[in-house]
Amino acid sequence: MAEFSIAGRMVGDDHTPLVIAEIGINHEGSLPVAIAMVDAAIDAGAEVIKHQTHVVEDEMSDEAKSVIPGNADVSIYEIMERCALSESDEKKLMDYVQSRGAIFISTPFSRAAAERLARFDIAAFKIGSGECNNYPLIKHVAKYGKPMIVSTGMNTLESVRPTVEIMRKAGVPFALLHCTNVYPTPPELVRLGAMQELKQAYPDAVVGLSDHTVSNHVCLGAVALGASILERHFTDRMDRPGPDILCSMDPSALSDLVHGSATIFKARGAGKGPVEAEAPTIAFAFASVVAYKAIGEGETLTEDNLWLRRPGTGDFGPTDYEPLLGRVAARSIKAGAQIRKDDLR
């Protein structure tokens, strides 16, 4: 079973799914707003707060100034420049998250960002889908020896393989999150089965889902299929500005996801068959063979005088019905009585 620890919190197949609340850049570059979002997320039950670490000049070339994302109307350079926290503010944010007893992780989008988070001694690195095939950055991050949670959106099983091999060689524990990078993602583009493909291809990986739909439905379905980590964007209020707000969850949705995923995790065990707690129900719900009408001593049991009725407390059950046909009554049996072993010759 693949499993590992993030700051003492175990994640993996045998552990309650970890819900990651990604405030990302929803704070629009404001530390007070980021702290308000942290408070709302932790109050709603979040164990992990995820940030995005942007050192814009090390992250993007000038060409990025002309690239406009599908969920925005200004360039990606302008968005990140506006939303990036300074190193001192990000450190204050991490310290605040930890002061509230939660775990702070972040996504580095550049080498300088990874080095900043290493200085923070961050508990784990989150790798975004866009960096999944940035193998030099993966190698740089892996050298720090921290757990790595890698989103795999826009990638194939084979383009993920070099990243997995880098992490294996570095000896770092890792998770692979299926993801679709459409904001928001329509359900038909989610393809939850890809999680199982990842698990089959990389059995040593903890597997989960980074989701960009607009409800918890997909995440809850992912848990039923084995997801150990769930990640969704988070905001304290849905009326805030920002490109990721539309596919974010608010405190109510986060609370629902935390409790719902824990419930589904408890329910997803295998093993078809009765459990001990069903015994009282079995006693009344199952049927026993009975005399459908009065049967005289020496009379042959037939479909005309034999049938089944609740409860299942008799000597003979449904599988015994046909073998009993043709047997002979050793004594008289009144109508409606359960057939007992000593009733028969």
C-alpha positions in Angstrom: 0.0 0.0 0.0 1.4 3.4 -1.0 1.4 5.9 1.9 3.4 8.6 3.4 3.3 11.4 6.0 2.9 15.1 5.6 3.8 16.8 8.9 2.5 13.7 10.8 -0.7 13.4 8.7 -0.7 10.0 7.0 -2.1 9.8 3.5 -2.7 6.7 1.4 -5.1 3.9 0.7 -5.7 3.0 4.4 -6.2 6.6 5.6 -9.1 9.0 5.5 -8.8 11.2 2.3 -6.8 14.4 2.7 -8.8 17.4 1.6 -6.5 20.2 0.4 -8.0 23.7 0.4 -6.2 25.7 -2.2 -6.4 29.4 -1.6 -3.9 29.8 -4.5 -4.1 33.3 -5.8 -7.7 33.9 -4.7 -6.4 36.5 -2.3 -5.4 38.7 -5.2 -2.1 39.6 -3.6 -3.5 40.7 -0.2 -2.1 39.1 2.9 -5.1 40.1 5.1 -7.5 38.5 2.6 -5.3 35.4 2.5 -5.4 35.2 6.3 -9.2 35.6 6.2 -9.4 32.7 3.8 -7.1 30.6 6.0 -9.4 31.2 9.0 -12.5 30.3 7.0 -10.9 27.1 5.6 -9.6 25.9 9.0 -12.9 26.7 10.7 -14.6 24.6 8.0 -12.3 21.6 8.8 -9.4 22.0 6.4 -6.2 20.2 7.5 -4.0 21.5 4.7 -3.9 25.0 3.2 -2.2 25.2 -0.2 -0.7 28.4 -1.6 0.9 29.3 -4.9 4.4 30.7 -4.8 5.1 33.0 -7.7 8.4 34.8 -8.2 7.3 36.3 -11.5 10.6 37.4 -12.9 12.0 33.9 -12.5 8.8 32.2 -13.6 7.9 33.9 -16.9 9.5 35.4 -19.9 8.3 38.5 -21.6 6.3 36.4 -24.0 3.9 35.6 -21.1 2.8 39.2 -21.2 0.8 38.4 -24.4 -0.7 35.1 -23.2 -4.2 35.3 -21.9 -5.6 32.3 -20.0 -9.0 30.9 -20.9 -10.5 32.0 -17.5 -9.2 35.6 -17.6 -9.2 38.7 -19.8 -5.6 39.9 -19.0 -2.2 38.2 -19.5 -1.0 35.5 -17.2 2.0 37.7 -16.4 -0.2 40.5 -15.2 -2.3 38.1 -13.1 0.6 36.6 -11.4 2.4 40.0 -10.9 -0.8 41.3 -9.2 -1.4 38.2 -7.1 2.1 37.2 -6.0 2.9 37.6 -2.3 6.4 38.8 -1.3 8.6 36.3 0.5 8.1 38.1 3.8 4.3 38.0 3.4 4.2 34.4 2.3 6.3 33.5 5.3 3.8 35.3 7.5 1.0 33.4 5.9 2.7 30.1 6.5 3.4 31.0 10.1 -0.2 31.9 10.6 -1.5 28.7 9.1 0.8 26.7 11.4 -0.2 28.8 14.4 -3.7 27.6 13.8 -2.6 23.9 13.8 -3.0 23.3 10.1 -0.4 22.3 7.5 0.9 24.8 4.9 2.1 23.6 1.5 2.6 25.5 -1.7 3.3 25.1 -5.4 6.6 26.6 -6.7 6.3 27.8 -10.3 10.0 28.4 -10.7 13.4 27.5 -9.3 13.5 30.7 -7.2 10.1 29.8 -5.8 11.2 26.3 -4.9 14.3 27.7 -3.2 12.1 30.1 -1.2 9.9 27.3 0.0 13.0 25.2 0.9 14.1 28.1 3.1 10.7 28.0 4.8 11.3 24.2 5.4 7.9 23.5 3.9 6.2 20.2 4.9 5.6 19.1 1.3 5.8 20.5 -2.3 2.7 20.6 -4.5 3.6 20.5 -8.2 1.1 22.0 -10.6 0.0 20.3 -13.9 1.9 22.8 -15.9 5.1 21.8 -14.2 4.5 18.0 -14.3 6.6 17.7 -17.4 9.1 20.4 -16.4 11.7 17.7 -15.5 14.5 20.1 -14.6 12.2 21.8 -12.0 11.0 18.4 -10.8 14.6 17.3 -10.2 15.4 20.5 -8.5 12.4 20.2 -6.1 13.1 16.5 -5.5 16.6 17.1 -4.2 15.0 18.7 -1.0 13.7 15.3 0.0 10.2 16.5 0.9 7.0 14.7 -0.1 5.8 15.8 -3.5 2.1 15.9 -4.6 2.0 16.2 -8.4 -1.0 17.2 -10.5 -0.9 15.5 -13.9 -3.4 17.5 -15.9 -2.6 17.9 -19.7 -0.2 15.0 -19.4 -0.2 11.4 -20.5 0.8 8.3 -18.6 4.1 8.4 -20.5 4.9 12.1 -20.0 4.3 11.5 -16.2 6.8 8.7 -16.2 10.1 10.8 -16.2 8.7 12.7 -13.3 7.9 9.5 -11.4 11.4 8.2 -12.1 13.0 11.4 -10.8 11.0 11.2 -7.6 11.8 7.5 -7.2 15.5 8.1 -7.7 15.5 10.9 -5.2 13.7 8.6 -2.7 10.9 11.1 -2.0 7.4 9.9 -1.2 4.9 11.1 -3.8 1.3 11.4 -4.9 -0.1 11.7 -8.4 -3.4 13.7 -8.8 -5.5 13.3 -11.9 -6.6 16.8 -13.1 -8.3 18.4 -16.0 -7.1 22.0 -16.6 -10.4 23.6 -17.8 -11.8 26.3 -15.6 -14.4 25.3 -14.7 -14.3 21.6 -15.8 -17.6 20.2 -17.2 -18.2 16.7 -15.7 -17.8 14.9 -19.0 -14.2 16.1 -19.2 -13.2 14.9 -15.7 -12.6 11.2 -16.6 -12.3 9.7 -13.1 -11.1 6.4 -14.5 -7.7 8.1 -15.2 -7.0 7.8 -11.4 -7.2 4.1 -11.7 -5.0 4.2 -14.8 -2.4 6.1 -12.8 -2.6 3.6 -9.9 -2.1 0.7 -12.3 0.8 2.3 -14.0 2.5 3.6 -10.8 1.4 1.3 -7.9 3.9 3.0 -5.5 2.0 6.3 -5.9 -0.7 7.7 -3.6 -3.4 8.7 -6.1 -6.0 11.5 -5.9 -7.9 14.2 -7.7 -7.3 17.9 -8.2 -10.7 19.1 -9.3 -11.9 22.2 -11.1 -15.6 21.5 -11.3 -18.2 23.6 -9.5 -19.4 21.2 -6.9 -18.3 18.4 -4.6 -20.0 15.6 -6.6 -16.9 14.7 -8.6 -14.6 14.6 -5.6 -16.9 12.4 -3.7 -17.1 10.1 -6.6 -13.3 10.0 -6.7 -13.2 8.8 -3.1 -15.4 5.9 -4.0 -12.9 5.0 -6.7 -10.0 5.1 -4.4 -8.8 8.8 -4.2 -6.6 9.4 -1.2 -6.1 13.2 -1.8 -8.7 15.7 -2.9 -7.8 19.3 -3.9 -10.1 22.1 -4.7 -9.7 25.9 -4.9 -11.1 27.7 -1.8 -12.5 31.1 -1.1 -14.1 32.5 2.0 -16.7 34.3 -0.2 -17.9 33.4 -3.7 -18.4 37.1 -4.5 -14.7 37.9 -4.4 -12.9 38.8 -7.7 -10.4 36.4 -9.3 -10.0 33.9 -12.1 -10.3 30.8 -9.9 -13.3 31.9 -7.8 -15.9 30.2 -10.1 -14.4 26.8 -9.5 -13.7 27.4 -5.8 -15.5 26.0 -2.8 -16.7 28.1 0.0 -16.7 27.1 3.7 -20.0 25.3 3.5 -18.8 23.2 0.5 -15.5 22.6 2.2 -17.1 21.3 5.4 -19.4 19.1 3.3 -16.4 17.7 1.3 -14.4 16.9 4.5 -17.3 15.0 6.1 -18.6 13.5 2.9 -15.2 12.1 1.8 -14.6 10.6 5.3 -18.0 8.9 5.1 -17.4 7.5 1.7 -14.0 6.3 2.7 -15.5 4.3 5.5 -18.1 2.9 3.1 -15.8 1.8 0.3 -14.4 -1.5 1.8 -14.8 -4.7 -0.1 -16.1 -8.2 0.8 -19.4 -9.4 -0.5 -21.2 -11.4 2.2 -23.2 -10.9 5.4 -21.7 -9.0 8.3 -22.2 -9.9 11.9 -24.4 -6.9 12.5 -26.9 -8.2 10.0 -27.8 -11.3 12.1 -30.9 -9.8 13.6 -32.2 -8.7 10.2 -31.4 -12.1 8.7 -33.4 -13.8 11.4 -36.6 -12.1 10.2 -35.9 -11.2 6.6 -34.9 -14.6 5.3 -37.5 -17.4 4.7 -38.0 -20.9 6.0 -39.8 -23.9 4.4 -43.3 -24.2 5.8 -46.4 -26.3 5.3 -48.5 -24.3 2.8 -51.5 -26.4 3.9 -52.0 -29.2 6.4 -49.9 -32.2 5.7 -50.9 -35.6 6.9 -48.6 -38.4 8.3 -47.3 -40.4 5.3 -48.1 -37.6 2.8 -45.6 -36.7 0.2 -44.3 -33.1 0.2 -45.1 -31.3 -3.1 -45.3 -27.8 -4.5 -49.0 -27.9 -3.6 -48.4 -28.3 0.1 -45.0 -26.8 0.6 -43.8 -23.2 0.4 -41.5 -20.6 2.1 -42.4 -17.8 4.6 -40.6 -15.6 7.0 -38.8 -15.7 9.4 -35.6 -17.6 8.5 -35.4 -19.5 11.8 -36.5 -22.9 10.6 -34.5 -26.0 9.9 -34.9 -25.6 6.1 -34.3 -22.5 4.0 -34.8 -21.6 0.3 -32.0 -23.8 -1.0 -33.6 -26.8 0.7 -37.0 -26.3 -0.9 -36.5 -28.4 -4.1 -34.6 -31.2 -2.3 -37.5 -31.5 0.1 -40.0 -32.2 -2.7 -40.8 -35.9 -2.8 -39.9 -36.5 0.9 -42.6 -38.1 3.1 -44.0 -36.6 6.3 -43.3 -38.7 9.4 -46.2 -37.1 11.2 -49.0 -34.6 10.7 -47.9 -31.0 10.2 -50.3 -28.2 10.6 -50.7 -25.5 7.9 -48.2 -22.6 8.3 -45.8 -24.6 10.5 -42.1 -24.6 9.8 -40.9 -27.9 8.5 -38.5 -29.5 11.1 -36.0 -32.2 10.5 -37.9 -34.7 12.7 -41.1 -34.0 10.7 -39.6 -36.1 7.9 -38.9 -39.8 7.2 
